[in-house]
Amino acid sequence: MKKLFAFILAMVMLLSMGLSAFAALPDALKKQYNNYSASYTCSLSLGDVTDLLGVLEEVGALEELEKYVDLKTLLTTAFQSTEKMNLQADISANYDKMKIAMVSEAQGSVTFNPNLTVSAKAQSGLWLELDLSATEPVFRMITSTPQSNKYMVYDLMEMMSLTGTEEEKEMFVALLKAVFNKEFMTAMQEKSTALLEQHASVKVRGNRVELVIDNDALIAMLNDTLQMVIDIYAQIAKAYGNEYIAEMMAEEIPQIPNIQLLGKDGIKIEYTLSRGKISAMSMAMDFHLNMAGFAAMLEEEWPFAHQGILDIGIHMNGKMTSIGTTKVTFPTLTEENSLDFVEEMMKLYPAPEVMEEIPEYPYYWVDGWAEELPVVNNKFYVPLRDTLTGAYGETVTFGFENGKITVACEYFNGFKTLSFVAGDTTVYADEMAATIDPVLLQNGTTYISIDAVEGIFGWELSELTHDLLMEEYYYSFWTE
């Protein structure tokens, strides 16, 4: 899996360089194009599928599938498509501000069998706005896809504010600034140019520059590109204190073996110059993918006699215009034609409702045991400290000063402090006085009548029994 990741990462980085208008080698082509428009046409085609069908036959799936589809025609037509793309770019000299718009339209048809052919046209778009020089950084994307009738708006800074801490947001902005700056971008361009100079075959004929990359050169460039990217990310990770990632990336990177990726025509890129600037570019890529070779690279056994060969051709033609004069066009967004990604996610995953806080105290019931319960005027009394501690735990406090007993608790219902004098019939709930049965003080224990408990706290006596075996009284109150 590590080798597969290495291959994919290097391939993506290298192809992005190859497609860039900045990759040409003559001095006239090493200029940085920060403002331009471009239009591209890209077509995809599939070569001979005989070997691939052989694998399916070995699997035992070919006969069953061909009851319903003409598999050879299906595969061939599925890979035949044409895409047109228009690109607009306006990037500041420091790379900390940019607007980019990419709008594409793809057409293709798939033939399942002589009775069924499906044709489709799909349009999509991506608009990017970045401004790291502002007091409040901007990083916003707008997309349109064939699956939706509306634009989708992604405000990445808003998303960071909602999902991360302020410190994480600051780190995110710092990481963006570490990448989107002139020094970093210039270093990337110089290193990618050096790779092409080292491995690609370059021919200059008048105003045309041709680059040819064969299979050996591609593998070498993939390995060098991967190492270059790993080194850059390791430096960034170290600069921002992530030593773990820095050390992991500093480990030896697995080399991609010299497997067959390209056909005999390899990759050919041709640039046309006009007045010292790029005016057009064409590219032809002949991929010859060998599934058995990939399995060997991953140290997996390939169980089939056929190699699983897939030949894919990619052709692209592009023109650059309005260099230095391009104004990037963004779609006009309204409530009717757009959706905000954050708002849509909040609809799918709404924030939990704020529940009314239920006090931890008192418990649903309070009970206790006592060796004796005083009885005055046919009324039972219960120990005040044990009863209230059973209901409110350590949150209730007791005080005694100059004969005055004070009980305080933030969870009392309607008051916070209860005060009285032993023997009196008056009790104070905060400053409000109430008349109760006389409070008893016996053998250092304060007792209060059951009627007083029910009247002051709103509880209800649920049980009062005398256990003859234990020779103790048991009592309990419902506190709800």
N, C-alpha and C positions, 0 to 999 in steps of 0.2 A: 504493500500500500504506500510506503514511503517513496518507493521508486516511481509509482504511478503519479503521486502528487508532484514529485520533482519534474517529471516529464510534462505534465499539464501546465504547470506554472511557467516553465521555460518556453513552451510552445506559444502560450498566450502572449507573453511579453515580446517574444521575437516577432510574431506576426503583426503585433500592434506597431512595432518599429518598421517592419517592411511596408506596411500600408501607409506609413506617415510620409507626408511630403518633405519632411526634414531629413530623410535618410540618405538622400543623394550625396555623392562624394565630391564632385568638383566644387571649387571655392564658390562659384556662383550659386550653388545649390545649398550651401551651408548656412544661408541666412535663416533667421528665425521668422516664421510667418505667424504673426499674432492677430492679424486681421485679414480675413479673406472669405470668399464664398467658393464652394466647390459642388460639383454635381458628379455623381457616380452611377454607373450601370454595372451590375454584377449578375453573372449567370452561373448556374450550377448544373453539372451533368454527371451521370454515372456511366462508367465503362462496362466492360464485359462482366456479367454476373454469373458466368458458368461455374466458377469455383465456389462461389457463395451458395449457389443452388445445390452444389454437391454436398456441402456441409448439412444443409437442411434435409437432403435425401438420407444422409447417414443418420441423422437424428430420428428419421422416420416421420417427419412432418410434411414432406413435400407432397406425397400422394394425397393426403387428407386435405391439405390447403388447396390443391389445384382442382378439387371438386367445385370450389366456389370462386377462385380467382385465377387469373393468368399471372402467376407470380413474377415471371421475368418482366412482363410489361409493367406490372405494378411497381416493382422496385425501380425500374428505369424511369418511369414517369414521375414517381415520387421525388426523385432527385433532380428533375428538370424544372427549374424555376428561374425567373428573372426578377431582379429587384433594382429599383431606381431610388437613389437617395440624394437629397439636397442638404448641404451642410453650410452653416453660417457660423463664423467664429469672430469674436472680438475680445482679445485678451490683453490686459495691461502689460507694460514692459516689465513690471515686477512680478507678474503672474498672480497677484493677490486679488485681482478683480477680473471676472470673465463672464461673458454671456455666450452660450453655445446653443444652436438649434439644429436638430437633425430630424428630417421628415422623410419617410420612405414609403414606397408602394411596391408590393410584391405580387406577382401573378404566376399562376401555375395550374396544372390540371393533373389528376391522377386517374389512370384507367385501371379498374379492378378486373374487368373482363369485357368481352365485346359488347355486353349489354349495359355496362355502367361506367361512365366517365364523369368525374366531378371536377368542375373548374371553380377557382376562387381567386378573388382579388382582395388583398389585405393592406390596409394603411395603418401606419403607426408613427409616433413622433416622440421626441425627447427634447426637452428644453431645460437648460441648466443655467442657474444664476449663482455666482459666488462673489462675495465681497468681504475679504478679511481685513480690509483697511478701515471699515466702519466701526464706530463705537460699539454698536451691537452687530456682530458679524452676521452675514446673510449666507445661507446655503440652502437653496431651494431647487426642487425639480418638479417639472410638470410632464406628465406622460399621457399619451393617447394610444389605445390598443384596439385591435379588431374586436376584442371581447366586450368592449364597453362603448356606450354611446356618449360618455362624458369624459372630460379631462380629469385626471387624478393629480392632486397637488400634494407634494411632500415637502414640508418645512422641516428640514433636518435639525435645525437649531431648536425649534419648538419641541420636536420629539426628544431631543437630549434633555431639555428642561423638564419634561414630564417624566422621563424614565430614569434619569440619573441625578446625582447630586451636583451642586454648583462646582465642586472640585472636579468631578468627572467631565462636566461641560467645558471647563477651562482646559483640561488635558486634551479634549477632543479638538478644540480650537487650536491649541498649541501644535498638535500633530498635523492638522491641516496646514498651518503656517510653515511647518518643517518641510512639507512637500511642495506646496504652491508658493514657490519663491524663485527668483531668477537664478540663484546659485545652484539650487537642486536641479532645476530643469536644464540648465546649461550643462551640468555634469552628466545628466542622463543622455543628452544629445551627443556630447563628445564621446561618451563610452560606447553608445550604440553605433556611432560613425566609425569608431576604431574597430569594432567587431566586423562591420561590413568591409572595411579596408583590408582586414586581415584574412577573411575567409571567402568573400564573394569575388567573382570574376567581374571586372569592370571594364566596359568599352565605351569610349567617347567618340562619336562621329558627328562633328559639326555641332548642331544644336540638340542632338539626341545623346542620352546617356543610358546604357544598358547594363543591368546587373543580373548576373546568372548565379544561382545557388544550386549546387548539386547535393546529393544525399549526404556525402561525407562532410561537406561544408555545413549543411544544416545541422547535423548531429553535433559538430564542433561548436557551432554558434549557440545551439540550445544549451549545451553544458556551460559555456562561458557566460551566457545570459543569465542562467539560473544562479551561478555563483555571484555575478554582479548584483542581482536583485537581493540575494540573501545578505551580501555584505552591506548593502545600503540600508536594508531594514534592520540589520543587527546594530548599525551605527545609530539609527533613530531610536531603537529600543534602549540602547545603552544611555543615550543622551537624556531620555526621559525616565531613567531609573529602573527600567524593567530588566534587571540583570538575568532573570531566568530565561526570557526570550532571547536575549543577546547571547547567552551561553549556548542555548539550544541551536541557534542559527550558526554559531561558530563551529559546530561539529562538522565533521567531514560529510560533504554532500555526495550522495550516490551518483555516479556518472551514468548517463544514458548510454547503453551499448550501441554499437553501430548497426542498428536494425534498419530494415528497409522502410522508409517513409515516403520517398519520392519516386516517381517513375522516371523514365529516361529523359524527359523534358525538364524535370526539376521545377525551379521557380525562376521566372523571368520577369523583371520589372524594368520598364522603359519610361524615362522622363523626357519630355519635350520642353526646351527652353525658349523663351521669347523675351528679348530685351533684358537678359540677365535674371529672369524670374521663371519659375515653373508655370507653364501654361497647361500642360496635360500630363497624364500618367496612365500607363496601362500595366496590367499584371496578369500573368497566367501561371497557375499553380497546378502541377500534375502530381496528385497524391496517390501513392501505391501502398495501401495499408494492409499489413499481413497480421491477421489475428493470432496465428501460431507464434509469430515473432513477439507480439505483445505478451502472450502467455509465458514465453520463455524469459522475457525481461522481468516478469513478476514471479519468476521461479515456480510457475504453475505448469502442470502437465496438460498438453493439448491432445485430446483423445481421438481426433479425427484424422483420416488420411488426407483430406483436402486441407489446404492452408487457410481458408477463410479470407481470400484476397478481395479487397474492395478498392476499385480504381475510381477516384473522384477528381473531376476537373473543375477548377474555379477560374473564371475569367472576369476581369474588372477593367473598366475604362473610366477615367475621370478627367475633369477639366477644372482649373482654378481660375476664378475671375474676381473682380472687385477687390484686388489686393490693396489694403490700406484705406478702402472707402466703404467697407461693408457695415451696414447697420442691421443688427440681429433683430428679427421679427419674432415676437412672442404672441401667443394666442390671447385674445381678449376673453377674460374669464368673467362669468356671471354666476349667480346662484343657480340658474337653470341649466347651465352647460358644464358645471364643474363640481367636483367633490373634494373635500378636504380629508386626507388620509387619516389624520389624527381623530377628527370628528367621527369618521366611519368606524374606526377601531373602538372608539368609546361607546358607540351604539351597540357593537357586537359584544364588547366586554365592558359594560358600564361599571363605574365605581360602585362599590358596595354601599347600600344605604346606611346612613349614620343611624344606628339603633340608639334609642333612648337608653342611657346608661342605667343599668339595674344595680342598685346599691348592693355591695357585698354583704352588708349587715342590715338588719338582723337576719339570722337564719330563718328557715320556714317554721321552725319550732324551737322551743327552748325547754330543756328538762333538767332535773336535778334530783339528787338523793340527800336526805338529811336524817340524822338520828332522832331529831325531834322537830316538830313544827308547833310553835306556840298557838294557842287558841284563845281569843279574846272576844267576848260577846258573840260566841258561836261562829267566829270568823277565823279561818286559818291564816297564818302569816308565813311567808317564805323568806329565806335569807337574801338580802338585797344584793350583796357583792357576788355571790355564786350565780344568782339568776341573771344579772346584767352581764357578767363576764361570759356566761354561756351563750348569750345572744350577740354580744358585740366584741368578744375576744379582747385583744390587747388595746383596742381602740378606745376603750372606756377607762377613765381614770377616777380615782377617789381621793378626796381630801378631807381633813378634819382639823378645824381650828376654832378654839374658844367655844367648843360645844356645837359648832355648826358643821354639818356634814354636806359636802359638795360632790356631786357626780357630774362628769362632763364627757360628752361624746359627740363627734360631728355627725353621726348617723341617727341620732335621736330624731323622731318624727315631729317637726314643728318647733323644736327648740334645741338648744345646745347644752344647757346647763340646768341641773336639777339641784336645789338646795333646801335644807330643812334642818330642824333641831329635834333631837330625839325627845319623844314625849309630846311634841306639838301635833296639832291637827292641820297645820297650814304648811303647804309645800309651794315652792316657787319654781316655775318652769321659765327660765330666764327671769324676766321681771313680772311675769303673770302669776298671781296667787291662786291657789285652789285648796279646797278643804277635803281632807281624806281622813281615814281612820288613824288614830295616833301611831306614830312610828315607835317601834320598840327597840331597846338596846339591852341585850341579855348576854352576859358572859363574853362581852367584847364583840358580839355579832349584832348587826343591825337587821331588823326584820321589818317587812312591809306587808300589809294585808293583801290578799288576793284581789279584793275589790279595788284597792289602790293601784295595783299593777294593771288591771284591766282599764281603769279610768285614765291613768296617766299615759300608758303606752299603747292603748287600743288593742291589747292582746285578748285572747279568750282561753280560759282554763279548759284543757281537754281531758286531763286525767289527774286524779289525786287518790292514791292508794297507800295502804300500810302493809308492808310485806312482813308477815309475822315470823317467817323463817329467818330473814335477814335482820329483822327488828329495825327496819328503816322505812321512812316515808319516801314515796316516789311522786313527783308532780311534773306536769308538762303544760306548756302554753302554745297555742297556735299564734304565730306572730303576723300572719298575712292580714 
